């Protein structure tokens, strides 16, 4: 058993934790002192990561020592605007992990391209208009088949699970680990600038994108879409008709996305030592912009707004006030071409220093109290 898992065995049960009035303070360290310096935040960041993995997502194995690339397809695509590559990435003990990945590289432009990493098999036919839009904007588009690592079920005999039986990772963590493997792969591709990568995903894949972006500091821009409970939405602050912690962890639903410890907080959310603003804060001082549909009540737009607001003091403290954003559009739980255009606008602004076409600070519930009284320490 790994050291983080041994430490997690000692985590207090929900009933042994104090009830917290309002949203937890991300600056309050485990020893009762408060963050005052950048070095303190680095230590607090490790504490937050340990909490989130121990209670919510489970622990991931380290990156494989090497990745072997088996080329499956390399062809002209999108009417000559791109070269499409489809590969199988082989890694892990005895090369037992095999994950399908795809990449569209623009044929125009010199040098390495910035990239959009989607938690999707981007080579599927219905995503061709998306690939065309991304490539036309000058980005490479990368993605992978997350179900090669975890089939999205409670079965733990598939994918990566039998290769790493000593790890307690749940499905969201497995898929986030796949995003990190994709970053390793993109770093090997000379046509891609792996220092300028924006990650996105929709719904459950949005939860994955936010988790991967929080943990992997190589990812420059994190843009979860409609990620809701377990993603950018709050467990404590839940709007009418929104998914709750109890609902998402029901045995007949998606409990296996999370570590079993999380379900113990159903109906006891005030005892959680964190909420999802902690996950969002881990991205700082890099960029996070969550994209939401105002009509997507199940994804908890109110709670997502409040997590954005509660994470802002961390970005302020780290001198990255403009790197925390949110965008709401009319409509429901789908990822439209408008949403991809928003993503490209975000990427253009934060990766390429282009003017932003939209305001990423507008709140749909401006009169709602923020839900906490603590403030950021003086800037380090």
N, C-alpha and C positions, 0 to 999 in steps of 0.2 A: 504494500500500500504506500502511496506517495506521501510526502510530508504534509502537503496541504490537506489531504484527506484525513490524516491522523489528527491534525489540528481541528478540522471541522467536526470530528466526533465529539469534541468538547464544547460545541456551540450550545448555548442555553436554549431550552425549549421555549415556545411562545409564552407559556404561563410563568416562566421564570424571568421574563423580560419585563421591564417597566412599561407602563402605558405612557405614550408621548402625546402631549397636548399640541396639536398642530403638526406641521411637517418637521421631520428631523433636521437637525443642523449639520450640514456636511462639513463644517469647520470644527466640530467638537470631536476631539480625538478620544481614543478608547481609555486613556489614562485620566480623562477629565479636564485636561488642558485644552486650549483652543489654538488653532493654527495661527501663527504670527508671521512666518517667513515662507519663502519658496521651498526651503528644505523641509519645513513642517508639512507643507502640502504634499510633497513627494511621499512622505511617510503616511500621511492620511490617505492618499490615493491608494497605497498598498493595503491599508486597512479596509477601505471601501471595496476594493476588488475582492479581498478575502471574504467579506460579508456577502457580497452578491453571488459569488461562486458557491459559498458554503450553504447559503439558505435558498437560493433561487435557481441557479443554472447548473451547478455541478462543475467538476474540474476537468480540464482538457489535458491531454498529453502534450509534451513539448513538440515542437516542429520536427518532422523527420530530418535526419541528417542530410538527405539528398532526395531530389525528385528526378525520376527518369521520365522523359517525354517521348511518347509513342505517337508519331504523326499519323493521323488517319486521313485528313483531307486538307489540301491547300489549293484553293481555286479562286479565280476571279469572281467577284460577287457584286451585287447592287449596280448592275450595268457598268461595271468596270471601276466604280468609285472606291472599291475596297478589295482587299485580299481576305478571304475567309479562311481561317485555320480551325480545324477541329482536331483535338488531341485527346489522348488518354494519359493522365498523370499517374504514375506508379510510384509508390512510396511506402514508408513504414517498414516494420519487420518483414524481411524476405520479400519486400515489394507487394505485400498482400492488399494494401489499399490501392484501389483503382478508381479514378474519378474522371468522368468525361468533362472536358472544358472546351470552350469555343472563344474565338477572338476575331473581330473584324478590324482590320487596319486600313486607314485611309491611304489611297494611292497618291493623293495630292499632299504637298507639303514636305519640307525637308526635316530631317532629324527625328527624334523620338517624340511621339504624340502623348498628350495627356490622355487619361482613360476614364471611362465610366465602368465600374464593376457592378454588375447586377447579380443578385442572388436568384438567377434564372438561367435556364438553358437557352442562351440568346440565339442559337441557330434555328430555333423552331420557326416554321413558316409564318405564324401569326405575328411574330415579332420583327418581321422584315421591315415594315414601315418605321419602327423604332430604330433599328440598326441604320437605316438610310438617313434618318434625321440626325442621329448622333454622329455618324461619319461625315455628313455634310457640314456639321459644325466644327469639324477638325479633330474629333476625339476617336480614339479606339474604343470599341465596345467589347467587354469581356464578360463571361458568365460561366456557370458550371451547373452540373446536375446534382443538386444537393441530396437527392434520394439515393445516389450511389453510396453515400455515407450513412444515411439513416432513412428508412423507408416511410417515415412519418406514421409510425405505429408504436404501440407499447412493446412490440417484439424486440428483444435485445440480442437476437442471434444473427442479425443482418449487418451489412455494411462494416463500419469501423468498430462496432461494439466488441465482437469476438477477438479482434486484433489487440485491443487494449482493455481486457476484462477488469483490470485493477482500478479503472477510472469510473467515477460516479456521474459522468456527464449525461445530461438529458439532451433531448433532440435539438433544442435551440443552440446549445453549446457545441454539439457535433457539427451543425451546419455553420456556425460562426468559425469553427476551426477550419472548415473548408474554405471560408473567405480568406483566412490567413494563409492557407496553402496557395490560393490563387495569387495572393500578393507575392509569395515566394516565386511562383511561376512568372508573373509579370516582370519581376526583377531580372529574369533570365531572357526576356524578349527585348531585343535591341531596338525594335520599332516603338516601344512603349517607355514613357518616362514614369517610372514607378514612384517618383516623389510627387507626382501630380495625379493622384487617383481619387475619384469621388465614388463612394459606394452607396447603392440604393437597393431597396427591396420593398415589396408591397405586402401588407397584412402580416402573416406569419414571417414572410421573408423580410419585412420591415423590422420586426423584432430582431431578426438575425443581423441585419445590417447595422442596427444601433449597437448591439452587443459586440459585434466584431470591431466596429469603429471605436467603441469605448476602450477595448482591450489592445488593439493593434495600432500603435502610435505611428506606423508608417502611412496609414490612411489619412489623407489630407482633409477631405470633406466627407461628412457623414449625413446622408439624407434619407432617413426612414420615411416610408409612406404608409399612412393609415395603420400604424403599428399597434395602437391600443394597449390593452392589458399585457404586461410583460415586455412592452416596448416603451414608447414615449408617453403612455398614459399612466395616470396615478392609480394606485390601489386604494388610497384613502379618500380621494376626492373623485366621486363618480356621478356623472350626470344621469338624468332620467333616461332609461332605456339602454344604458351602457353595460358592457360586459364587466363583471366583477371578478375578484380573485376566486371567490367560491365557484362561480360558474365555469371559469376557464380550467380549473383544476378538478372538476367533477370526474369520477372514474370512467364514465362513458364518453367523456369528451377529450380534453387535451392535457390531462395531468402529466403525461409522459414528456411534454415539452419542457417540464420543469423538474428540479430536484424534489423528491417527495417531501422535504422539509417545508416547502412553501405552502402546501395545502393546509398545514397546521395553523396557518395564520388566517384562514377563512373565518370571518366574523370576529377576528381579533386584529384587524389591520393596524389598530393604534399601537400594537406591541411590535410591529415590524421596526427594526432598528434603522431602516432606510425606506425611501420610496424611490420612484424611478427618476427623480431629479438627481439622485446620486449617480445613476448610470449615465445620464446626460452630462453631468459635470466631469466625468472621467474623460470626455472628449477634449475638454479645455486644455491648452489654449488653441487647439485646432478648431475647425468649423463644424457645427451641427445645425442643420435646418430641417425641421420636420414639416412634412407636407400633408395636409388633412382635408377631408371633405366636411363641410359644415353639416350636411345631412347624414353623415355617417355616425349616427348616435352610438352604435355598438362599439365603435373605436374610441369613444369617450373624448370628444373634442374639448369639453370643459376641463377634464383632468389633464389633458395634454397641454392646454394653455397654462395650467397651474404648475406643471412640471417645468415648462419653459421659463416661467417667471421665477421659480424657486432655484433654478440652476444659474440664473443670471449673476448673482453675487459672486459665484466662483469665477466666471469669465471676467467680471470686473476686477476681482482680486489679482488675476493673472495677467491683467493688461490686455485682454482680448474681448472687450465689451461688444464689439461688432461681430464676433464670431458665433454668437448664439442667435438663431433665427427660427421663425415659424411662419407658415403660410397656409391660410385657409381659403379654399375656393368653394363655390356652391356645388352641391352634388353629393353622391353617396360613395359606397365602398368599391371603387374601381380605379384603376390607374389609366388615365386617359392620355392622349397625346399632349393635351395642355399640361398635364403633370410632368411629362418628360421635358417639355419646353421650360417649365419652372426649374427643373433640375439642371438643364443646360445653362439657364441664366445664373443659377447659384454657382455652378462650376466655373462659368466664365468670369464671374465677379471675384471669386475667392482663389481660383487657380491661375487665372490669366490677367487679373487686375483690370477687367473690363467694367464699365458702368453697369450697375444692376438696373433692370427694367421694372423691378417690383420692390415694394417695401416689405421687408421680412420682420417687422416689429409690430404689425397691426394685430390687435386682439379682438376676437369676436364677442368676448364677455368683459368689456372694459371696467364694469362696475363691480365685479366680483372681488372680494377681499383676497389678498394674496395667500393667506393661510399660515403665515409664520411671522415672528417678531424679531428674529435674529438678523444681524446684518453682516456684511463682509468685514473682515479686519482691514486695517490700513494696508494699502498696496505694498508688497514686499520690495 
